[in-house]
Amino acid sequence: MEQDQPATPVDGEGTVTRSREPAFNLPQGLTFVLLFLVAIHATRTYVLPETLDQEVILNFAFLPARYTIPLGEQGLVWLWTPVTYSFLHGSWEHLIFNIFWMVAFGAPVVRRIGVARLAVFWCLSAAAAVALHVVFHWGEMAVVVGASGVVSGLMGAAARFVFSPSGRISRQFAHLNRRLSLAETLTNRSVLVFTGIWFLTNSLIGLGLFSMGGAGSVAWEAHIGGFLFGFFLFGWFDPRD
């Protein structure tokens, strides 16, 4: 089925003019999410005293060691931290990096599924990300923060529909594409190249490359958990068939 294209603007003298696609044309829901993340980090950085910020980390960041303690012997922090950790970031650089990739891959996903489904997708992809992380880091005291797992989930979801048959991506209309079946996805050259580069990059991160603090400073297993969730389970959230 053909997609409607925007009309070509014509000036008063009948001369055809070229319109440029806006550099930033984000869905309102995604804009709200980004501003929310910035507001949280700004508050932690410039408003909260260090002791109170440590309480925020203790009560809202993800900690694998928490699940080695019988749940009945602790509060309910274990229940919400698999989601709330994704709203916290370790630095402005960490946050800006996630925002960059969220703008690139989150925009078409949000345009396609809407804000309500995004909220559910965010929570479940965040939980899936740290679920895989904790398998490899059971009982560790290292704190996990950041939306990278969710961003990876958005990347995995986008891979199911943003690539046209020619392999090209239209930022403005990618959300209107048909979702590829798993079989089609796994035989699409553009998807295979994209996912191959993605997994190679994260494997190198796991070896300690591309990260200032080495492999231990990046929860790269969480990236993979989030990506696999978005890639294989995006159909749960997709209103277009």
Stockholm file with secondary structure:
# STOCKHOLM 1.0

chainA/1-241         MEQDQPATPVDGEGTVTRSREPAFNLPQGLTFVLLFLVAIHATRTYVLPETLDQEVILNFAFLPARYTIPLGEQGLVWLWTPVTYSFLHGSWEHLIFNIFWMVAFGAPVVRRIGVARLAVFWCLSAAAAVALHVVFHWGEMAVVVGASGVVSGLMGAAARFVFSPSGRISRQFAHLNRRLSLAETLTNRSVLVFTGIWFLTNSLIGLGLFSMGGAGSVAWEAHIGGFLFGFFLFGWFDPRD
#=GR chainA/1-241 SS CCCCCCCCCBCTTSCBCCCCCCSCCCCHHHHHHHHHHHHHHHHHHHTSCHHHHHHHHHHHSBCGGGGGSCGGGSCSHHHHHHHHGGGCCSSHHHHHHHHHHIIIIIHHHHHHHHHHHHHHHHHHHHHHHHHHHHHHSTTCCCCBCSSHHHHHHHHHHHTTTSSCTTSCCCTTTGGGSCCCCHHHHTTCHHHHHHHHHHHHHHHHHHTTCSCTTCGGGSCHHHHHHHHHHHHHHGGGTCCCC
#=GC SS_cons         CCCCCCCCCBCTTSCBCCCCCCSCCCCHHHHHHHHHHHHHHHHHHHTSCHHHHHHHHHHHSBCGGGGGSCGGGSCSHHHHHHHHGGGCCSSHHHHHHHHHHIIIIIHHHHHHHHHHHHHHHHHHHHHHHHHHHHHHSTTCCCCBCSSHHHHHHHHHHHTTTSSCTTSCCCTTTGGGSCCCCHHHHTTCHHHHHHHHHHHHHHHHHHTTCSCTTCGGGSCHHHHHHHHHHHHHHGGGTCCCC
//
